[in-house]
Amino acid sequence: MRTAALLTALAGAAALALSPAVPAAAAPQAQTDGPARLKLDAREFSLGRSDAPLTLVEFTDYQCPFCRRFQAETFPLIKKNYIDTGKLRFIVRDLPLDFHASARPAAEAAHCAAEQGKFWEMHEALLTGADPLANGGIDKRAKAVGLDLARLHECMRAQRYETVIAANAAAADGLGLSGTPAFVLGRVENGVLVGEVGAGAQPYVAFDEAIKELLAAK
């Protein structure tokens, strides 16, 4: 399918352009041997209309430089042109990589922030800012978005969302995804997202062309 080829080809080019020094173990991988099928949950964190014609799922690692690049440069344009216009629903899932020590605590913090009604604020804060997430970086971001730190710490210590985070990682593994950011773009059929997989810090043009192609196909 042309959409899959487009996403995969630009993923590799964008990743190389970003940082040639990144170890091979950190390079994103993608499954491209047919449509992906990803079961969705109505309680997932999402932006956009629930009945949007297309859905994009991002698997993210809060310590990943590629994810930060996507958040800073590509996501704002996707939101403006497709999410805010009702053409695309955006869902984010965790995929904390083992070699990023702060990724899993950050994912836990994002889920715990949702208990205070500030998931998306914390999500953005974790993916922005010059300070590292370690050594108080998570707390600094939590303060900036107005979270109650005592409640946040209690939630994180209890690891209330460990099962959810593990399930998200397992879903990514089932699609052959081992790096971040990784994406599934397609249409929802009976609660299952059926589409194509892409990976890497892709430029906006990759998403723009792929989304336009899918919208025109219906």
Biotite code that builds the C-alpha atoms (Angstrom):
import biotite.structure as struc

atoms = struc.array([
    struc.Atom([0.000, 0.000, 0.000], chain_id="A", res_id=1, res_name="MET", atom_name="CA", element="C"),
    struc.Atom([1.381, 3.408, -0.925], chain_id="A", res_id=2, res_name="ARG", atom_name="CA", element="C"),
    struc.Atom([0.564, 4.939, 2.476], chain_id="A", res_id=3, res_name="THR", atom_name="CA", element="C"),
    struc.Atom([2.636, 2.340, 4.304], chain_id="A", res_id=4, res_name="ALA", atom_name="CA", element="C"),
    struc.Atom([5.565, 2.813, 1.952], chain_id="A", res_id=5, res_name="ALA", atom_name="CA", element="C"),
    struc.Atom([5.382, 6.568, 2.381], chain_id="A", res_id=6, res_name="LEU", atom_name="CA", element="C"),
    struc.Atom([5.371, 6.397, 6.160], chain_id="A", res_id=7, res_name="LEU", atom_name="CA", element="C"),
    struc.Atom([8.165, 3.855, 6.377], chain_id="A", res_id=8, res_name="THR", atom_name="CA", element="C"),
    struc.Atom([10.482, 5.511, 3.865], chain_id="A", res_id=9, res_name="ALA", atom_name="CA", element="C"),
    struc.Atom([10.208, 8.945, 5.403], chain_id="A", res_id=10, res_name="LEU", atom_name="CA", element="C"),
    struc.Atom([10.592, 7.509, 8.887], chain_id="A", res_id=11, res_name="ALA", atom_name="CA", element="C"),
    struc.Atom([14.039, 6.205, 8.115], chain_id="A", res_id=12, res_name="GLY", atom_name="CA", element="C"),
    struc.Atom([15.129, 9.376, 6.370], chain_id="A", res_id=13, res_name="ALA", atom_name="CA", element="C"),
    struc.Atom([13.894, 11.592, 9.176], chain_id="A", res_id=14, res_name="ALA", atom_name="CA", element="C"),
    struc.Atom([15.534, 9.509, 11.891], chain_id="A", res_id=15, res_name="ALA", atom_name="CA", element="C"),
    struc.Atom([18.890, 9.642, 10.151], chain_id="A", res_id=16, res_name="LEU", atom_name="CA", element="C"),
    struc.Atom([18.600, 13.358, 9.577], chain_id="A", res_id=17, res_name="ALA", atom_name="CA", element="C"),
    struc.Atom([17.835, 13.965, 13.226], chain_id="A", res_id=18, res_name="LEU", atom_name="CA", element="C"),
    struc.Atom([20.831, 12.360, 14.865], chain_id="A", res_id=19, res_name="SER", atom_name="CA", element="C"),
    struc.Atom([23.253, 10.051, 13.061], chain_id="A", res_id=20, res_name="PRO", atom_name="CA", element="C"),
    struc.Atom([24.959, 9.359, 16.388], chain_id="A", res_id=21, res_name="ALA", atom_name="CA", element="C"),
    struc.Atom([21.951, 7.639, 17.976], chain_id="A", res_id=22, res_name="VAL", atom_name="CA", element="C"),
    struc.Atom([22.801, 3.955, 18.649], chain_id="A", res_id=23, res_name="PRO", atom_name="CA", element="C"),
    struc.Atom([21.205, 1.366, 16.408], chain_id="A", res_id=24, res_name="ALA", atom_name="CA", element="C"),
    struc.Atom([19.373, -0.061, 19.418], chain_id="A", res_id=25, res_name="ALA", atom_name="CA", element="C"),
    struc.Atom([17.423, 3.184, 19.674], chain_id="A", res_id=26, res_name="ALA", atom_name="CA", element="C"),
    struc.Atom([16.428, 3.301, 16.012], chain_id="A", res_id=27, res_name="ALA", atom_name="CA", element="C"),
    struc.Atom([12.699, 2.794, 15.384], chain_id="A", res_id=28, res_name="PRO", atom_name="CA", element="C"),
    struc.Atom([11.469, -0.345, 13.693], chain_id="A", res_id=29, res_name="GLN", atom_name="CA", element="C"),
    struc.Atom([8.148, -0.910, 11.958], chain_id="A", res_id=30, res_name="ALA", atom_name="CA", element="C"),
    struc.Atom([5.994, -3.771, 10.742], chain_id="A", res_id=31, res_name="GLN", atom_name="CA", element="C"),
    struc.Atom([5.098, -3.259, 7.087], chain_id="A", res_id=32, res_name="THR", atom_name="CA", element="C"),
    struc.Atom([3.831, -6.676, 5.942], chain_id="A", res_id=33, res_name="ASP", atom_name="CA", element="C"),
    struc.Atom([0.146, -5.822, 5.872], chain_id="A", res_id=34, res_name="GLY", atom_name="CA", element="C"),
    struc.Atom([-2.515, -3.766, 7.631], chain_id="A", res_id=35, res_name="PRO", atom_name="CA", element="C"),
    struc.Atom([-2.100, -3.441, 11.375], chain_id="A", res_id=36, res_name="ALA", atom_name="CA", element="C"),
    struc.Atom([-4.986, -4.179, 13.714], chain_id="A", res_id=37, res_name="ARG", atom_name="CA", element="C"),
    struc.Atom([-5.017, -2.428, 17.079], chain_id="A", res_id=38, res_name="LEU", atom_name="CA", element="C"),
    struc.Atom([-7.861, -2.815, 19.561], chain_id="A", res_id=39, res_name="LYS", atom_name="CA", element="C"),
    struc.Atom([-8.852, 0.519, 21.076], chain_id="A", res_id=40, res_name="LEU", atom_name="CA", element="C"),
    struc.Atom([-10.322, 1.406, 24.451], chain_id="A", res_id=41, res_name="ASP", atom_name="CA", element="C"),
    struc.Atom([-12.965, 4.100, 24.824], chain_id="A", res_id=42, res_name="ALA", atom_name="CA", element="C"),
    struc.Atom([-11.193, 5.310, 27.981], chain_id="A", res_id=43, res_name="ARG", atom_name="CA", element="C"),
    struc.Atom([-7.918, 6.079, 26.192], chain_id="A", res_id=44, res_name="GLU", atom_name="CA", element="C"),
    struc.Atom([-6.458, 9.578, 26.171], chain_id="A", res_id=45, res_name="PHE", atom_name="CA", element="C"),
    struc.Atom([-7.522, 11.142, 22.896], chain_id="A", res_id=46, res_name="SER", atom_name="CA", element="C"),
    struc.Atom([-7.959, 14.447, 21.124], chain_id="A", res_id=47, res_name="LEU", atom_name="CA", element="C"),
    struc.Atom([-10.441, 15.170, 18.368], chain_id="A", res_id=48, res_name="GLY", atom_name="CA", element="C"),
    struc.Atom([-13.878, 13.912, 17.476], chain_id="A", res_id=49, res_name="ARG", atom_name="CA", element="C"),
    struc.Atom([-14.682, 10.341, 18.450], chain_id="A", res_id=50, res_name="SER", atom_name="CA", element="C"),
    struc.Atom([-16.344, 9.890, 15.063], chain_id="A", res_id=51, res_name="ASP", atom_name="CA", element="C"),
    struc.Atom([-13.505, 11.385, 13.012], chain_id="A", res_id=52, res_name="ALA", atom_name="CA", element="C"),
    struc.Atom([-12.990, 9.487, 9.739], chain_id="A", res_id=53, res_name="PRO", atom_name="CA", element="C"),
    struc.Atom([-9.357, 8.668, 10.586], chain_id="A", res_id=54, res_name="LEU", atom_name="CA", element="C"),
    struc.Atom([-7.481, 7.807, 13.760], chain_id="A", res_id=55, res_name="THR", atom_name="CA", element="C"),
    struc.Atom([-3.783, 8.170, 14.527], chain_id="A", res_id=56, res_name="LEU", atom_name="CA", element="C"),
    struc.Atom([-2.226, 6.369, 17.492], chain_id="A", res_id=57, res_name="VAL", atom_name="CA", element="C"),
    struc.Atom([1.213, 7.420, 18.708], chain_id="A", res_id=58, res_name="GLU", atom_name="CA", element="C"),
    struc.Atom([3.361, 5.197, 20.921], chain_id="A", res_id=59, res_name="PHE", atom_name="CA", element="C"),
    struc.Atom([5.656, 7.535, 22.831], chain_id="A", res_id=60, res_name="THR", atom_name="CA", element="C"),
    struc.Atom([8.585, 7.509, 25.256], chain_id="A", res_id=61, res_name="ASP", atom_name="CA", element="C"),
    struc.Atom([8.882, 10.711, 27.292], chain_id="A", res_id=62, res_name="TYR", atom_name="CA", element="C"),
    struc.Atom([12.671, 10.534, 27.323], chain_id="A", res_id=63, res_name="GLN", atom_name="CA", element="C"),
    struc.Atom([12.996, 9.907, 23.576], chain_id="A", res_id=64, res_name="CYS", atom_name="CA", element="C"),
    struc.Atom([14.548, 12.790, 21.591], chain_id="A", res_id=65, res_name="PRO", atom_name="CA", element="C"),
    struc.Atom([12.626, 11.710, 18.478], chain_id="A", res_id=66, res_name="PHE", atom_name="CA", element="C"),
    struc.Atom([9.339, 11.951, 20.403], chain_id="A", res_id=67, res_name="CYS", atom_name="CA", element="C"),
    struc.Atom([10.264, 15.419, 21.594], chain_id="A", res_id=68, res_name="ARG", atom_name="CA", element="C"),
    struc.Atom([11.022, 16.431, 18.021], chain_id="A", res_id=69, res_name="ARG", atom_name="CA", element="C"),
    struc.Atom([7.657, 15.119, 16.840], chain_id="A", res_id=70, res_name="PHE", atom_name="CA", element="C"),
    struc.Atom([5.869, 16.968, 19.651], chain_id="A", res_id=71, res_name="GLN", atom_name="CA", element="C"),
    struc.Atom([7.620, 20.258, 18.915], chain_id="A", res_id=72, res_name="ALA", atom_name="CA", element="C"),
    struc.Atom([7.586, 20.330, 15.119], chain_id="A", res_id=73, res_name="GLU", atom_name="CA", element="C"),
    struc.Atom([5.035, 17.936, 13.663], chain_id="A", res_id=74, res_name="THR", atom_name="CA", element="C"),
    struc.Atom([2.209, 17.488, 16.145], chain_id="A", res_id=75, res_name="PHE", atom_name="CA", element="C"),
    struc.Atom([1.133, 21.179, 16.253], chain_id="A", res_id=76, res_name="PRO", atom_name="CA", element="C"),
    struc.Atom([0.504, 21.118, 12.501], chain_id="A", res_id=77, res_name="LEU", atom_name="CA", element="C"),
    struc.Atom([-1.364, 17.804, 12.667], chain_id="A", res_id=78, res_name="ILE", atom_name="CA", element="C"),
    struc.Atom([-3.521, 19.209, 15.460], chain_id="A", res_id=79, res_name="LYS", atom_name="CA", element="C"),
    struc.Atom([-4.263, 22.449, 13.635], chain_id="A", res_id=80, res_name="LYS", atom_name="CA", element="C"),
    struc.Atom([-5.001, 20.954, 10.231], chain_id="A", res_id=81, res_name="ASN", atom_name="CA", element="C"),
    struc.Atom([-6.603, 17.613, 11.049], chain_id="A", res_id=82, res_name="TYR", atom_name="CA", element="C"),
    struc.Atom([-7.505, 17.125, 14.729], chain_id="A", res_id=83, res_name="ILE", atom_name="CA", element="C"),
    struc.Atom([-9.093, 20.542, 15.269], chain_id="A", res_id=84, res_name="ASP", atom_name="CA", element="C"),
    struc.Atom([-10.935, 20.313, 11.952], chain_id="A", res_id=85, res_name="THR", atom_name="CA", element="C"),
    struc.Atom([-12.619, 17.024, 12.863], chain_id="A", res_id=86, res_name="GLY", atom_name="CA", element="C"),
    struc.Atom([-10.804, 14.872, 10.313], chain_id="A", res_id=87, res_name="LYS", atom_name="CA", element="C"),
    struc.Atom([-8.544, 12.966, 12.710], chain_id="A", res_id=88, res_name="LEU", atom_name="CA", element="C"),
    struc.Atom([-8.729, 11.510, 16.192], chain_id="A", res_id=89, res_name="ARG", atom_name="CA", element="C"),
    struc.Atom([-5.378, 11.343, 17.969], chain_id="A", res_id=90, res_name="PHE", atom_name="CA", element="C"),
    struc.Atom([-4.594, 8.769, 20.675], chain_id="A", res_id=91, res_name="ILE", atom_name="CA", element="C"),
    struc.Atom([-1.392, 8.522, 22.679], chain_id="A", res_id=92, res_name="VAL", atom_name="CA", element="C"),
    struc.Atom([-0.047, 5.341, 24.272], chain_id="A", res_id=93, res_name="ARG", atom_name="CA", element="C"),
    struc.Atom([3.044, 4.665, 26.369], chain_id="A", res_id=94, res_name="ASP", atom_name="CA", element="C"),
    struc.Atom([6.064, 2.795, 25.104], chain_id="A", res_id=95, res_name="LEU", atom_name="CA", element="C"),
    struc.Atom([8.837, 3.463, 27.657], chain_id="A", res_id=96, res_name="PRO", atom_name="CA", element="C"),
    struc.Atom([12.071, 1.969, 26.335], chain_id="A", res_id=97, res_name="LEU", atom_name="CA", element="C"),
    struc.Atom([14.253, -0.070, 28.685], chain_id="A", res_id=98, res_name="ASP", atom_name="CA", element="C"),
    struc.Atom([17.380, 2.032, 28.123], chain_id="A", res_id=99, res_name="PHE", atom_name="CA", element="C"),
    struc.Atom([15.585, 5.268, 29.165], chain_id="A", res_id=100, res_name="HIS", atom_name="CA", element="C"),
    struc.Atom([15.579, 5.201, 32.967], chain_id="A", res_id=101, res_name="ALA", atom_name="CA", element="C"),
    struc.Atom([13.147, 8.108, 33.344], chain_id="A", res_id=102, res_name="SER", atom_name="CA", element="C"),
    struc.Atom([10.663, 6.979, 30.702], chain_id="A", res_id=103, res_name="ALA", atom_name="CA", element="C"),
    struc.Atom([8.573, 4.646, 32.835], chain_id="A", res_id=104, res_name="ARG", atom_name="CA", element="C"),
    struc.Atom([8.312, 7.015, 35.842], chain_id="A", res_id=105, res_name="PRO", atom_name="CA", element="C"),
    struc.Atom([7.327, 9.768, 33.415], chain_id="A", res_id=106, res_name="ALA", atom_name="CA", element="C"),
    struc.Atom([4.631, 7.571, 31.877], chain_id="A", res_id=107, res_name="ALA", atom_name="CA", element="C"),
    struc.Atom([3.325, 6.815, 35.354], chain_id="A", res_id=108, res_name="GLU", atom_name="CA", element="C"),
    struc.Atom([3.322, 10.548, 36.130], chain_id="A", res_id=109, res_name="ALA", atom_name="CA", element="C"),
    struc.Atom([1.300, 11.301, 33.005], chain_id="A", res_id=110, res_name="ALA", atom_name="CA", element="C"),
    struc.Atom([-1.362, 8.768, 33.969], chain_id="A", res_id=111, res_name="HIS", atom_name="CA", element="C"),
    struc.Atom([-1.400, 10.046, 37.541], chain_id="A", res_id=112, res_name="CYS", atom_name="CA", element="C"),
    struc.Atom([-1.808, 13.594, 36.260], chain_id="A", res_id=113, res_name="ALA", atom_name="CA", element="C"),
    struc.Atom([-5.019, 12.438, 34.600], chain_id="A", res_id=114, res_name="ALA", atom_name="CA", element="C"),
    struc.Atom([-6.462, 11.859, 38.076], chain_id="A", res_id=115, res_name="GLU", atom_name="CA", element="C"),
    struc.Atom([-6.145, 15.616, 38.528], chain_id="A", res_id=116, res_name="GLN", atom_name="CA", element="C"),
    struc.Atom([-7.633, 16.342, 35.114], chain_id="A", res_id=117, res_name="GLY", atom_name="CA", element="C"),
    struc.Atom([-4.329, 17.345, 33.540], chain_id="A", res_id=118, res_name="LYS", atom_name="CA", element="C"),
    struc.Atom([-3.102, 14.470, 31.410], chain_id="A", res_id=119, res_name="PHE", atom_name="CA", element="C"),
    struc.Atom([-2.578, 16.481, 28.239], chain_id="A", res_id=120, res_name="TRP", atom_name="CA", element="C"),
    struc.Atom([-0.896, 19.348, 30.088], chain_id="A", res_id=121, res_name="GLU", atom_name="CA", element="C"),
    struc.Atom([1.527, 16.906, 31.724], chain_id="A", res_id=122, res_name="MET", atom_name="CA", element="C"),
    struc.Atom([2.019, 14.986, 28.482], chain_id="A", res_id=123, res_name="HIS", atom_name="CA", element="C"),
    struc.Atom([3.151, 18.139, 26.724], chain_id="A", res_id=124, res_name="GLU", atom_name="CA", element="C"),
    struc.Atom([5.274, 19.285, 29.670], chain_id="A", res_id=125, res_name="ALA", atom_name="CA", element="C"),
    struc.Atom([7.115, 15.957, 29.805], chain_id="A", res_id=126, res_name="LEU", atom_name="CA", element="C"),
    struc.Atom([7.970, 16.226, 26.108], chain_id="A", res_id=127, res_name="LEU", atom_name="CA", element="C"),
    struc.Atom([9.183, 19.828, 26.317], chain_id="A", res_id=128, res_name="THR", atom_name="CA", element="C"),
    struc.Atom([11.657, 21.835, 28.347], chain_id="A", res_id=129, res_name="GLY", atom_name="CA", element="C"),
    struc.Atom([15.422, 21.774, 28.428], chain_id="A", res_id=130, res_name="ALA", atom_name="CA", element="C"),
    struc.Atom([15.775, 20.145, 31.854], chain_id="A", res_id=131, res_name="ASP", atom_name="CA", element="C"),
    struc.Atom([16.179, 16.345, 32.006], chain_id="A", res_id=132, res_name="PRO", atom_name="CA", element="C"),
    struc.Atom([13.384, 14.290, 33.529], chain_id="A", res_id=133, res_name="LEU", atom_name="CA", element="C"),
    struc.Atom([15.711, 12.796, 36.138], chain_id="A", res_id=134, res_name="ALA", atom_name="CA", element="C"),
    struc.Atom([16.721, 14.521, 39.389], chain_id="A", res_id=135, res_name="ASN", atom_name="CA", element="C"),
    struc.Atom([13.482, 16.362, 39.956], chain_id="A", res_id=136, res_name="GLY", atom_name="CA", element="C"),
    struc.Atom([12.639, 17.106, 36.328], chain_id="A", res_id=137, res_name="GLY", atom_name="CA", element="C"),
    struc.Atom([9.285, 15.348, 36.515], chain_id="A", res_id=138, res_name="ILE", atom_name="CA", element="C"),
    struc.Atom([8.322, 17.253, 39.658], chain_id="A", res_id=139, res_name="ASP", atom_name="CA", element="C"),
    struc.Atom([9.375, 20.544, 38.090], chain_id="A", res_id=140, res_name="LYS", atom_name="CA", element="C"),
    struc.Atom([7.033, 19.949, 35.175], chain_id="A", res_id=141, res_name="ARG", atom_name="CA", element="C"),
    struc.Atom([4.242, 18.821, 37.490], chain_id="A", res_id=142, res_name="ALA", atom_name="CA", element="C"),
    struc.Atom([4.521, 22.082, 39.435], chain_id="A", res_id=143, res_name="LYS", atom_name="CA", element="C"),
    struc.Atom([4.480, 24.080, 36.207], chain_id="A", res_id=144, res_name="ALA", atom_name="CA", element="C"),
    struc.Atom([1.135, 22.603, 35.154], chain_id="A", res_id=145, res_name="VAL", atom_name="CA", element="C"),
    struc.Atom([-0.364, 23.047, 38.621], chain_id="A", res_id=146, res_name="GLY", atom_name="CA", element="C"),
    struc.Atom([-0.454, 19.476, 39.910], chain_id="A", res_id=147, res_name="LEU", atom_name="CA", element="C"),
    struc.Atom([-0.766, 18.606, 43.582], chain_id="A", res_id=148, res_name="ASP", atom_name="CA", element="C"),
    struc.Atom([2.641, 16.984, 44.147], chain_id="A", res_id=149, res_name="LEU", atom_name="CA", element="C"),
    struc.Atom([1.558, 15.035, 47.226], chain_id="A", res_id=150, res_name="ALA", atom_name="CA", element="C"),
    struc.Atom([-1.250, 13.372, 45.265], chain_id="A", res_id=151, res_name="ARG", atom_name="CA", element="C"),
    struc.Atom([1.042, 12.789, 42.307], chain_id="A", res_id=152, res_name="LEU", atom_name="CA", element="C"),
    struc.Atom([3.724, 11.132, 44.441], chain_id="A", res_id=153, res_name="HIS", atom_name="CA", element="C"),
    struc.Atom([1.187, 8.935, 46.215], chain_id="A", res_id=154, res_name="GLU", atom_name="CA", element="C"),
    struc.Atom([-0.161, 7.744, 42.883], chain_id="A", res_id=155, res_name="CYS", atom_name="CA", element="C"),
    struc.Atom([3.292, 7.122, 41.421], chain_id="A", res_id=156, res_name="MET", atom_name="CA", element="C"),
    struc.Atom([4.497, 5.191, 44.487], chain_id="A", res_id=157, res_name="ARG", atom_name="CA", element="C"),
    struc.Atom([1.455, 2.920, 44.225], chain_id="A", res_id=158, res_name="ALA", atom_name="CA", element="C"),
    struc.Atom([2.231, 2.243, 40.545], chain_id="A", res_id=159, res_name="GLN", atom_name="CA", element="C"),
    struc.Atom([-1.489, 2.308, 39.823], chain_id="A", res_id=160, res_name="ARG", atom_name="CA", element="C"),
    struc.Atom([-0.975, 2.363, 36.076], chain_id="A", res_id=161, res_name="TYR", atom_name="CA", element="C"),
    struc.Atom([1.794, -0.200, 35.721], chain_id="A", res_id=162, res_name="GLU", atom_name="CA", element="C"),
    struc.Atom([-0.648, -2.672, 34.185], chain_id="A", res_id=163, res_name="THR", atom_name="CA", element="C"),
    struc.Atom([-1.900, -0.108, 31.653], chain_id="A", res_id=164, res_name="VAL", atom_name="CA", element="C"),
    struc.Atom([1.623, 0.902, 30.667], chain_id="A", res_id=165, res_name="ILE", atom_name="CA", element="C"),
    struc.Atom([2.641, -2.745, 30.285], chain_id="A", res_id=166, res_name="ALA", atom_name="CA", element="C"),
    struc.Atom([-0.431, -3.439, 28.146], chain_id="A", res_id=167, res_name="ALA", atom_name="CA", element="C"),
    struc.Atom([0.416, -0.518, 25.852], chain_id="A", res_id=168, res_name="ASN", atom_name="CA", element="C"),
    struc.Atom([3.964, -1.813, 25.473], chain_id="A", res_id=169, res_name="ALA", atom_name="CA", element="C"),
    struc.Atom([2.652, -5.303, 24.731], chain_id="A", res_id=170, res_name="ALA", atom_name="CA", element="C"),
    struc.Atom([0.352, -3.930, 22.034], chain_id="A", res_id=171, res_name="ALA", atom_name="CA", element="C"),
    struc.Atom([3.311, -2.178, 20.417], chain_id="A", res_id=172, res_name="ALA", atom_name="CA", element="C"),
    struc.Atom([5.328, -5.378, 20.562], chain_id="A", res_id=173, res_name="ASP", atom_name="CA", element="C"),
    struc.Atom([2.489, -7.218, 18.885], chain_id="A", res_id=174, res_name="GLY", atom_name="CA", element="C"),
    struc.Atom([2.785, -4.817, 15.960], chain_id="A", res_id=175, res_name="LEU", atom_name="CA", element="C"),
    struc.Atom([6.539, -5.316, 15.733], chain_id="A", res_id=176, res_name="GLY", atom_name="CA", element="C"),
    struc.Atom([7.326, -1.866, 17.160], chain_id="A", res_id=177, res_name="LEU", atom_name="CA", element="C"),
    struc.Atom([10.476, -1.568, 19.254], chain_id="A", res_id=178, res_name="SER", atom_name="CA", element="C"),
    struc.Atom([11.284, 2.142, 19.007], chain_id="A", res_id=179, res_name="GLY", atom_name="CA", element="C"),
    struc.Atom([9.634, 5.513, 19.394], chain_id="A", res_id=180, res_name="THR", atom_name="CA", element="C"),
    struc.Atom([7.775, 7.425, 18.228], chain_id="A", res_id=181, res_name="PRO", atom_name="CA", element="C"),
    struc.Atom([5.724, 4.822, 16.409], chain_id="A", res_id=182, res_name="ALA", atom_name="CA", element="C"),
    struc.Atom([2.343, 5.285, 14.774], chain_id="A", res_id=183, res_name="PHE", atom_name="CA", element="C"),
    struc.Atom([-0.725, 3.496, 13.464], chain_id="A", res_id=184, res_name="VAL", atom_name="CA", element="C"),
    struc.Atom([-2.870, 5.483, 11.028], chain_id="A", res_id=185, res_name="LEU", atom_name="CA", element="C"),
    struc.Atom([-6.151, 4.217, 9.666], chain_id="A", res_id=186, res_name="GLY", atom_name="CA", element="C"),
    struc.Atom([-9.880, 3.742, 10.210], chain_id="A", res_id=187, res_name="ARG", atom_name="CA", element="C"),
    struc.Atom([-11.726, 2.290, 13.193], chain_id="A", res_id=188, res_name="VAL", atom_name="CA", element="C"),
    struc.Atom([-13.880, -0.753, 12.525], chain_id="A", res_id=189, res_name="GLU", atom_name="CA", element="C"),
    struc.Atom([-15.903, -2.101, 15.459], chain_id="A", res_id=190, res_name="ASN", atom_name="CA", element="C"),
    struc.Atom([-13.478, -0.733, 18.028], chain_id="A", res_id=191, res_name="GLY", atom_name="CA", element="C"),
    struc.Atom([-10.382, -1.895, 16.158], chain_id="A", res_id=192, res_name="VAL", atom_name="CA", element="C"),
    struc.Atom([-8.032, 0.473, 14.362], chain_id="A", res_id=193, res_name="LEU", atom_name="CA", element="C"),
    struc.Atom([-7.136, -1.006, 10.981], chain_id="A", res_id=194, res_name="VAL", atom_name="CA", element="C"),
    struc.Atom([-4.337, 0.787, 9.207], chain_id="A", res_id=195, res_name="GLY", atom_name="CA", element="C"),
    struc.Atom([-0.665, 1.136, 8.476], chain_id="A", res_id=196, res_name="GLU", atom_name="CA", element="C"),
    struc.Atom([2.334, 1.353, 10.771], chain_id="A", res_id=197, res_name="VAL", atom_name="CA", element="C"),
    struc.Atom([4.994, 4.041, 10.612], chain_id="A", res_id=198, res_name="GLY", atom_name="CA", element="C"),
    struc.Atom([7.928, 4.855, 12.850], chain_id="A", res_id=199, res_name="ALA", atom_name="CA", element="C"),
    struc.Atom([10.422, 7.591, 13.517], chain_id="A", res_id=200, res_name="GLY", atom_name="CA", element="C"),
    struc.Atom([10.433, 11.376, 13.872], chain_id="A", res_id=201, res_name="ALA", atom_name="CA", element="C"),
    struc.Atom([8.736, 11.943, 10.554], chain_id="A", res_id=202, res_name="GLN", atom_name="CA", element="C"),
    struc.Atom([8.250, 15.409, 9.096], chain_id="A", res_id=203, res_name="PRO", atom_name="CA", element="C"),
    struc.Atom([4.765, 16.839, 8.827], chain_id="A", res_id=204, res_name="TYR", atom_name="CA", element="C"),
    struc.Atom([4.691, 16.262, 5.068], chain_id="A", res_id=205, res_name="VAL", atom_name="CA", element="C"),
    struc.Atom([4.676, 12.479, 5.635], chain_id="A", res_id=206, res_name="ALA", atom_name="CA", element="C"),
    struc.Atom([1.540, 12.643, 7.749], chain_id="A", res_id=207, res_name="PHE", atom_name="CA", element="C"),
    struc.Atom([-0.081, 15.282, 5.556], chain_id="A", res_id=208, res_name="ASP", atom_name="CA", element="C"),
    struc.Atom([0.265, 13.184, 2.405], chain_id="A", res_id=209, res_name="GLU", atom_name="CA", element="C"),
    struc.Atom([-0.749, 9.945, 4.112], chain_id="A", res_id=210, res_name="ALA", atom_name="CA", element="C"),
    struc.Atom([-3.834, 11.482, 5.737], chain_id="A", res_id=211, res_name="ILE", atom_name="CA", element="C"),
    struc.Atom([-4.918, 13.174, 2.520], chain_id="A", res_id=212, res_name="LYS", atom_name="CA", element="C"),
    struc.Atom([-4.530, 9.891, 0.635], chain_id="A", res_id=213, res_name="GLU", atom_name="CA", element="C"),
    struc.Atom([-6.675, 7.989, 3.114], chain_id="A", res_id=214, res_name="LEU", atom_name="CA", element="C"),
    struc.Atom([-9.346, 10.694, 3.230], chain_id="A", res_id=215, res_name="LEU", atom_name="CA", element="C"),
    struc.Atom([-9.563, 10.686, -0.543], chain_id="A", res_id=216, res_name="ALA", atom_name="CA", element="C"),
    struc.Atom([-9.789, 6.885, -0.692], chain_id="A", res_id=217, res_name="ALA", atom_name="CA", element="C"),
    struc.Atom([-13.197, 6.709, 0.957], chain_id="A", res_id=218, res_name="LYS", atom_name="CA", element="C"),
])
